Amino acid sequence: MWSNLWFTFRGYIMTTTLARWSLGLAMATLSCLVSAQQQIRFGTDATFPPFESKAADGRLQGFDIDIGNAICENLKAKCVWVENGFDGLIPALHARKFDAILSSLSITDERKKAINFSDKLFNTPAYLVTAKTSGLQPTAESLRGKRLGVQQGSVFEAYGKKHWQSRGVELVSYPSAEAVYADLVVGRLDATLDDATVVTEALLQKPPGKDFSLVEPQVKDDAIFGPGTGIGVRKSDEKLLAQLNGAIKAIRSDGTYDRLAKKYFNFNVYGE
């Protein structure tokens, strides 16, 4: 009898232990899946204040960064920021170095051939920037024979190539906007074409930019500049795109977007 009881008890213990082990494995697997789902890696080039830049302590800051963090909070996801040169953001996205691009990336027809875009995040104007005394205008005739600096891979480079380069304007491409501003200030460039908000924040409002200004009129080309900026995702990531659009709609509706925008701008950055 005692032998039978022992085998029965041992069988119960083994069954219970196996059940607990199986449950633990299942929970661990589920935890891993949830963790993977709750992380969004955003690629960004932190050289474009006030949208994305680095604070003195190395932290990323700016409107895009705040918007990305708000989107992650809405989706109950962890935001991971991956720094990358602007010109290489789309190739790096395809190489799966991150899940999405959030870096003041203009929604253009050319880029839509390679990636999909979220709904619009914001829209700010493009302007020629030059010395206040230069007399230059944003036309090919005025800029002929002059050196125009632009950021590599940007819509400003695309505009310069389309409208000005073939008409005698020397287009000089740089890896970052900061490098453009540095050469503009010391006289290696005659002008730059840039986002008005960014160049005002990064250059015109600082001592080195006191002798430079935006030149009217605004530079426009809907085919190049598109409706504004958005988050870029791989064409295969339809679920992520839907989640991002849902979160963008939510933070627009609940006032989060406007609250964050007021930290940086005194105008309607959405461009409605």
WOHUUR-V895114 format. One record per residue. N is the residue number from 0. PHI is phi in whole degrees, -180 to 180 (999 if undefined). BURIAL is # if it has 16 or more other ideal C-beta (glycine too) atoms within 10 Angstrom, else .. D_LAST is the distance of its C-alpha to the last C-alpha in Angstrom with 1 decimal. Layout:
n = {N & N}
phi = {PHI & PHI}
burial = {BURIAL & BURIAL}
d_last = {D_LAST & D_LAST}
This chain:
n = {0 & 1 & 2 & 3 & 4 & 5 & 6 & 7 & 8 & 9 & 10 & 11 & 12 & 13 & 14 & 15 & 16 & 17 & 18 & 19 & 20 & 21 & 22 & 23 & 24 & 25 & 26 & 27 & 28 & 29 & 30 & 31 & 32 & 33 & 34 & 35 & 36 & 37 & 38 & 39 & 40 & 41 & 42 & 43 & 44 & 45 & 46 & 47 & 48 & 49 & 50 & 51 & 52 & 53 & 54 & 55 & 56 & 57 & 58 & 59 & 60 & 61 & 62 & 63 & 64 & 65 & 66 & 67 & 68 & 69 & 70 & 71 & 72 & 73 & 74 & 75 & 76 & 77 & 78 & 79 & 80 & 81 & 82 & 83 & 84 & 85 & 86 & 87 & 88 & 89 & 90 & 91 & 92 & 93 & 94 & 95 & 96 & 97 & 98 & 99 & 100 & 101 & 102 & 103 & 104 & 105 & 106 & 107 & 108 & 109 & 110 & 111 & 112 & 113 & 114 & 115 & 116 & 117 & 118 & 119 & 120 & 121 & 122 & 123 & 124 & 125 & 126 & 127 & 128 & 129 & 130 & 131 & 132 & 133 & 134 & 135 & 136 & 137 & 138 & 139 & 140 & 141 & 142 & 143 & 144 & 145 & 146 & 147 & 148 & 149 & 150 & 151 & 152 & 153 & 154 & 155 & 156 & 157 & 158 & 159 & 160 & 161 & 162 & 163 & 164 & 165 & 166 & 167 & 168 & 169 & 170 & 171 & 172 & 173 & 174 & 175 & 176 & 177 & 178 & 179 & 180 & 181 & 182 & 183 & 184 & 185 & 186 & 187 & 188 & 189 & 190 & 191 & 192 & 193 & 194 & 195 & 196 & 197 & 198 & 199 & 200 & 201 & 202 & 203 & 204 & 205 & 206 & 207 & 208 & 209 & 210 & 211 & 212 & 213 & 214 & 215 & 216 & 217 & 218 & 219 & 220 & 221 & 222 & 223 & 224 & 225 & 226 & 227 & 228 & 229 & 230 & 231 & 232 & 233 & 234 & 235 & 236 & 237 & 238 & 239 & 240 & 241 & 242 & 243 & 244 & 245 & 246 & 247 & 248 & 249 & 250 & 251 & 252 & 253 & 254 & 255 & 256 & 257 & 258 & 259 & 260 & 261 & 262 & 263 & 264 & 265 & 266 & 267 & 268 & 269 & 270 & 271}
phi = {999 & -60 & -64 & -64 & -62 & -63 & -65 & -65 & -65 & -64 & -63 & -65 & -62 & -64 & -64 & -65 & -62 & -63 & -64 & -65 & -64 & -65 & -64 & -62 & -64 & -64 & -66 & -65 & -63 & -63 & -61 & -64 & -65 & -63 & -60 & -64 & -71 & -95 & -122 & -122 & -98 & -101 & -90 & -151 & -110 & -82 & -131 & -138 & -67 & -91 & -87 & -153 & -159 & -109 & -76 & -59 & -89 & 93 & -70 & -79 & -145 & 128 & -62 & -60 & -64 & -63 & -64 & -61 & -65 & -67 & -63 & -62 & -63 & -63 & -88 & 55 & -118 & -90 & -85 & -122 & -104 & -118 & -81 & -157 & -59 & -59 & -64 & -104 & -64 & -68 & -58 & -68 & -63 & -67 & -82 & 64 & -74 & -156 & -95 & -157 & -104 & -131 & -158 & 52 & -89 & -66 & -82 & -126 & -63 & -65 & -68 & -69 & -71 & -103 & -141 & -100 & -119 & -73 & -62 & -59 & -98 & -164 & -146 & -125 & -79 & -103 & -140 & -76 & -123 & -154 & -62 & -59 & -97 & -73 & 75 & -73 & -122 & -78 & -135 & -65 & -64 & -70 & -93 & -58 & 83 & -101 & -100 & -110 & -93 & -143 & -80 & -59 & 79 & -89 & -67 & -70 & -64 & -62 & -65 & -60 & -67 & -73 & -103 & -121 & -59 & -75 & -114 & 96 & -93 & -84 & -95 & -117 & -97 & -124 & -70 & -147 & -66 & -59 & -67 & -62 & -60 & -61 & -74 & -65 & -64 & -88 & 93 & -77 & -124 & -93 & -166 & -139 & -115 & -157 & -68 & -61 & -66 & -66 & -68 & -66 & -68 & -84 & -131 & -65 & -88 & -110 & -50 & -63 & -100 & -65 & -97 & -120 & -156 & -74 & -112 & -74 & -87 & -59 & -86 & -130 & -169 & -60 & -67 & -94 & -82 & 66 & -82 & 148 & -105 & -151 & -90 & -92 & -135 & -65 & -61 & -80 & -95 & -68 & -65 & -62 & -60 & -63 & -65 & -64 & -65 & -63 & -70 & -61 & -61 & -66 & -76 & -73 & -75 & -90 & 91 & -62 & -59 & -63 & -63 & -69 & -62 & -68 & -67 & -118 & -131 & -112 & -143 & -78 & -71 & -69 & 81 & -79}
burial = {. & . & . & . & . & . & . & . & . & . & . & . & . & . & . & . & . & . & . & . & . & . & . & . & . & . & . & . & . & . & . & . & . & . & . & . & . & . & . & # & . & # & # & # & # & # & # & # & # & # & # & # & # & . & . & . & . & . & . & # & # & # & # & # & # & # & # & # & . & # & # & # & . & # & # & . & # & . & # & . & # & . & . & # & . & # & # & # & # & # & . & . & # & . & . & . & . & # & # & # & # & # & # & # & # & # & # & # & . & . & # & . & . & . & # & # & # & # & # & # & # & # & # & # & . & # & # & # & # & # & . & . & . & # & . & # & . & # & . & . & . & # & # & . & . & # & # & # & # & # & # & # & # & # & # & # & # & # & # & # & . & . & # & # & . & . & . & . & # & # & # & # & # & # & # & # & # & . & # & # & # & # & . & # & # & . & . & . & # & # & # & # & # & # & # & # & # & # & # & # & # & # & # & # & . & . & . & . & # & . & . & # & # & # & # & . & . & . & # & . & . & . & . & # & # & # & . & # & # & # & # & # & # & # & . & . & # & . & . & # & # & . & # & # & # & . & # & # & . & . & # & . & . & . & . & # & # & . & . & # & # & . & . & # & # & . & . & . & # & # & . & .}
d_last = {85.2 & 83.7 & 82.9 & 81.0 & 79.1 & 78.2 & 76.8 & 74.9 & 73.4 & 72.7 & 70.9 & 68.8 & 67.8 & 66.9 & 64.9 & 63.0 & 62.4 & 61.1 & 58.8 & 57.4 & 57.0 & 55.2 & 52.9 & 52.2 & 51.5 & 49.1 & 47.3 & 47.1 & 45.7 & 43.1 & 42.2 & 41.7 & 39.5 & 37.3 & 37.1 & 36.0 & 33.3 & 32.1 & 31.4 & 28.4 & 29.0 & 26.0 & 26.7 & 25.2 & 26.1 & 26.2 & 26.2 & 22.5 & 21.9 & 19.9 & 18.7 & 22.3 & 25.6 & 29.0 & 30.2 & 33.8 & 35.2 & 33.7 & 31.1 & 27.7 & 24.9 & 21.2 & 17.7 & 18.3 & 21.7 & 20.6 & 18.0 & 20.9 & 23.3 & 21.2 & 20.9 & 24.7 & 25.4 & 23.7 & 25.7 & 28.8 & 29.1 & 30.4 & 28.2 & 30.2 & 28.8 & 30.4 & 30.2 & 30.3 & 29.9 & 26.6 & 28.4 & 30.2 & 27.5 & 27.5 & 31.3 & 31.7 & 29.5 & 31.7 & 34.7 & 33.6 & 33.5 & 30.5 & 28.5 & 24.9 & 23.2 & 20.7 & 20.6 & 17.4 & 18.2 & 16.0 & 15.9 & 18.1 & 20.6 & 23.5 & 22.8 & 22.2 & 25.8 & 26.9 & 24.7 & 22.1 & 18.6 & 17.0 & 13.5 & 10.8 & 11.3 & 9.2 & 8.6 & 10.7 & 12.5 & 16.2 & 18.9 & 22.7 & 24.6 & 28.2 & 30.9 & 30.4 & 33.6 & 33.2 & 31.9 & 30.1 & 27.1 & 24.7 & 27.0 & 29.8 & 32.3 & 31.6 & 31.5 & 34.6 & 37.1 & 34.8 & 34.0 & 30.3 & 29.6 & 26.9 & 26.5 & 28.3 & 26.3 & 23.0 & 20.6 & 21.9 & 25.4 & 24.4 & 23.1 & 26.2 & 28.5 & 27.0 & 26.8 & 29.2 & 31.8 & 33.9 & 33.9 & 35.8 & 33.2 & 34.6 & 32.0 & 32.9 & 31.2 & 31.4 & 31.1 & 28.8 & 26.5 & 29.1 & 31.8 & 29.9 & 29.5 & 33.2 & 34.5 & 32.3 & 33.7 & 37.3 & 37.0 & 37.2 & 33.9 & 32.8 & 29.1 & 26.4 & 23.0 & 20.6 & 17.3 & 16.9 & 16.2 & 19.2 & 21.6 & 21.1 & 21.9 & 24.6 & 26.3 & 25.5 & 25.8 & 29.1 & 32.5 & 32.8 & 29.7 & 30.7 & 31.8 & 28.6 & 25.3 & 22.1 & 22.9 & 20.9 & 19.4 & 16.7 & 18.0 & 16.2 & 17.4 & 15.1 & 18.3 & 18.7 & 15.5 & 13.8 & 10.2 & 10.6 & 13.3 & 15.0 & 18.5 & 21.2 & 24.1 & 27.3 & 27.3 & 30.1 & 28.3 & 26.6 & 27.4 & 25.8 & 22.6 & 22.5 & 23.3 & 20.5 & 17.9 & 19.5 & 19.4 & 15.7 & 15.0 & 17.6 & 16.4 & 12.9 & 14.9 & 17.6 & 15.8 & 17.1 & 13.9 & 12.9 & 16.6 & 16.8 & 13.9 & 15.6 & 18.7 & 17.4 & 14.6 & 14.4 & 10.8 & 7.4 & 8.3 & 5.8 & 3.8 & 0.0}
